[in-house]
Amino acid sequence: MEQREVTSINLARLLKEGGTARAAGVVREAFLVGEERFPLEGEATWKVAVSAVGGPEYWLSGEVEGVVLMECRRCLKPTPTHVHAHFQHMLRYQEGLKEVVFHEEEEDEYYAFGLPDLDLLPFLTEAFVTEMPYTVLCEEGCKGLCPVCGADRNLVDCGHEVGLSHSFTGLKDLLPEL
């Protein structure tokens, strides 16, 4: 299947004849969520299938995979992190609808669409970003940044002695010695 940068799928034939429509492609540079940018190392690849379920309903399933550059939680170094996400959504065709709209009715959730060209980028972005880990380490023994001068302690020994800091340290004076 040809890899293309376009992040949409044309469902015109599927809407008329039923069956399944498939597409694959790539996302280059980054995923964007509002003002937040998640830069990629290389490109993320995706593939989807949309199948007619019956009536105006269609089943969207797919996957997206790539390497995102996340900041190490200790030293802030850009750290390549592999992400592989799968997603599935119910779609409902509503003729004339200009944009994709999420609906939630009791236990029924679906995305309504009205144009034959379905923009997949919101689905790809949600799946990819949701699957990213909350934090990463550049390496298990990362020493982090010096809290005194800000130097990367993995690269230089700044000579600052860092005492054990803990939010309960002040309580030690309140407790009698054991």
C-alpha positions as CSV (number, residue, x, y, z in Angstrom):
1,M,0.0,0.0,0.0
2,E,1.4,3.4,-1.0
3,Q,2.5,5.6,1.9
4,R,1.3,9.2,1.5
5,E,1.5,12.3,3.6
6,V,-2.3,13.1,3.2
7,T,-4.1,12.2,6.4
8,S,-7.6,11.7,5.0
9,I,-9.6,8.9,3.4
10,N,-12.2,9.3,0.6
11,L,-15.3,7.3,1.4
12,A,-17.4,8.1,-1.6
13,R,-17.3,4.6,-3.0
14,L,-17.9,3.1,0.4
15,L,-21.0,5.3,1.0
16,K,-22.5,4.2,-2.4
17,E,-21.5,0.5,-2.5
18,G,-20.6,-0.6,1.1
19,G,-17.7,-2.9,1.8
20,T,-14.4,-1.6,3.2
21,A,-12.1,1.3,2.3
22,R,-8.4,1.2,3.3
23,A,-5.7,3.9,3.4
24,A,-2.2,4.3,4.7
25,G,0.2,7.2,5.0
26,V,2.6,9.2,7.1
27,V,2.7,12.1,9.5
28,R,5.8,14.2,9.2
29,E,7.5,16.4,11.8
30,A,5.0,16.5,14.7
31,F,1.6,15.9,16.2
32,L,-0.1,19.1,17.4
33,V,-2.7,19.3,20.2
34,G,-3.7,22.9,20.7
35,E,-0.5,24.8,21.4
36,E,1.4,21.7,22.4
37,R,3.8,20.2,19.8
38,F,5.0,16.6,20.0
39,P,8.0,16.4,17.6
40,L,8.7,13.2,15.7
41,E,12.0,11.5,15.0
42,G,11.5,10.7,11.3
43,E,7.8,10.1,10.5
44,A,4.9,8.3,12.0
45,T,3.2,5.7,9.8
46,W,-0.5,5.0,9.9
47,K,-3.1,2.6,8.3
48,V,-6.8,2.5,8.6
49,A,-9.8,0.6,7.4
50,V,-13.4,1.9,7.3
51,S,-16.1,-0.8,7.0
52,A,-19.8,-0.5,6.3
53,V,-21.8,-1.9,9.3
54,G,-25.3,-1.3,8.1
55,G,-27.4,1.8,7.3
56,P,-25.5,5.0,7.9
57,E,-23.0,3.3,10.3
58,Y,-19.3,2.6,9.6
59,W,-16.5,1.1,11.7
60,L,-13.2,2.9,11.7
61,S,-10.2,1.0,12.9
62,G,-6.5,1.7,12.5
63,E,-3.1,2.1,14.0
64,V,-0.4,4.7,14.1
65,E,3.3,4.1,14.9
66,G,6.3,6.4,15.3
67,V,9.1,7.7,17.5
68,V,8.3,10.9,19.4
69,L,11.0,13.1,21.1
70,M,10.1,13.6,24.7
71,E,12.1,15.4,27.4
72,C,13.9,13.3,29.9
73,R,12.2,13.9,33.3
74,R,15.6,14.4,35.0
75,C,17.9,16.2,32.5
76,L,15.4,17.5,29.9
77,K,17.4,15.9,27.0
78,P,15.3,15.0,24.0
79,T,14.7,11.3,24.3
80,P,13.4,9.1,21.4
81,T,10.3,7.2,22.6
82,H,8.6,4.5,20.4
83,V,4.8,4.7,20.3
84,H,2.4,2.2,18.7
85,A,-1.3,3.0,19.1
86,H,-4.5,1.2,17.9
87,F,-7.9,2.9,17.7
88,Q,-11.5,2.0,16.9
89,H,-14.5,4.3,16.5
90,M,-18.1,4.1,15.3
91,L,-18.9,6.5,12.6
92,R,-22.3,7.6,11.4
93,Y,-23.0,9.4,8.1
94,Q,-25.2,12.4,8.3
95,E,-25.5,14.1,4.9
96,G,-24.7,17.8,4.8
97,L,-22.7,17.8,8.0
98,K,-19.6,20.0,7.3
99,E,-17.3,18.7,10.1
100,V,-16.9,15.6,12.2
101,V,-18.9,15.8,15.5
102,F,-18.6,13.5,18.5
103,H,-21.9,12.3,20.0
104,E,-22.4,10.6,23.3
105,E,-25.9,9.2,24.0
106,E,-26.2,7.0,27.1
107,E,-24.0,4.0,26.1
108,D,-23.8,4.9,22.4
109,E,-20.7,6.9,21.3
110,Y,-20.0,7.8,17.7
111,Y,-18.6,10.4,15.4
112,A,-20.9,11.9,12.8
113,F,-19.6,13.0,9.5
114,G,-21.2,14.3,6.3
115,L,-18.4,14.7,3.7
116,P,-16.9,11.8,1.7
117,D,-13.4,13.0,2.6
118,L,-12.8,12.0,6.2
119,D,-10.0,13.8,8.0
120,L,-8.1,11.2,10.0
121,L,-5.6,13.5,11.7
122,P,-7.7,14.1,14.8
123,F,-8.1,10.3,15.2
124,L,-4.4,9.6,14.6
125,T,-3.3,12.4,17.0
126,E,-5.6,11.3,19.8
127,A,-4.5,7.7,19.6
128,F,-0.8,8.6,19.3
129,V,-0.7,11.2,22.1
130,T,-2.9,9.1,24.5
131,E,-0.5,6.1,24.1
132,M,2.6,8.2,24.9
133,P,4.1,7.5,28.4
134,Y,3.7,10.3,30.9
135,T,7.4,10.6,31.5
136,V,10.6,9.1,30.1
137,L,14.3,8.8,31.2
138,C,17.1,9.2,28.7
139,E,18.9,6.4,30.5
140,E,18.2,4.5,33.7
141,G,21.1,6.1,35.6
142,C,20.4,9.7,34.5
143,K,21.8,12.1,37.2
144,G,19.6,15.0,36.1
145,L,20.2,18.7,36.4
146,C,22.0,20.3,39.4
147,P,19.4,22.1,41.5
148,V,22.0,24.7,42.5
149,C,23.5,25.8,39.1
150,G,21.4,23.9,36.5
151,A,24.3,22.0,35.0
152,D,23.6,18.6,33.4
153,R,25.3,16.3,36.0
154,N,25.6,13.6,33.3
155,L,28.1,15.8,31.4
156,V,29.9,17.8,34.1
157,D,30.7,17.6,37.8
158,C,29.8,21.1,39.0
159,G,31.0,20.3,42.5
160,H,27.8,21.2,44.3
161,E,26.7,18.8,47.0
162,V,23.0,18.4,47.0
163,G,21.5,17.4,50.3
164,L,18.6,15.1,50.6
165,S,15.5,17.2,50.1
166,H,12.1,15.9,51.0
167,S,8.8,17.6,51.7
168,F,8.7,16.0,55.2
169,T,12.3,17.0,56.2
170,G,11.0,19.8,58.5
171,L,9.0,17.3,60.6
172,K,12.2,15.6,61.9
173,D,12.7,18.4,64.4
174,L,9.1,17.9,65.7
175,L,9.6,14.2,66.5
176,P,11.6,12.9,69.4
177,E,14.5,10.7,68.6
178,L,13.8,7.0,68.5
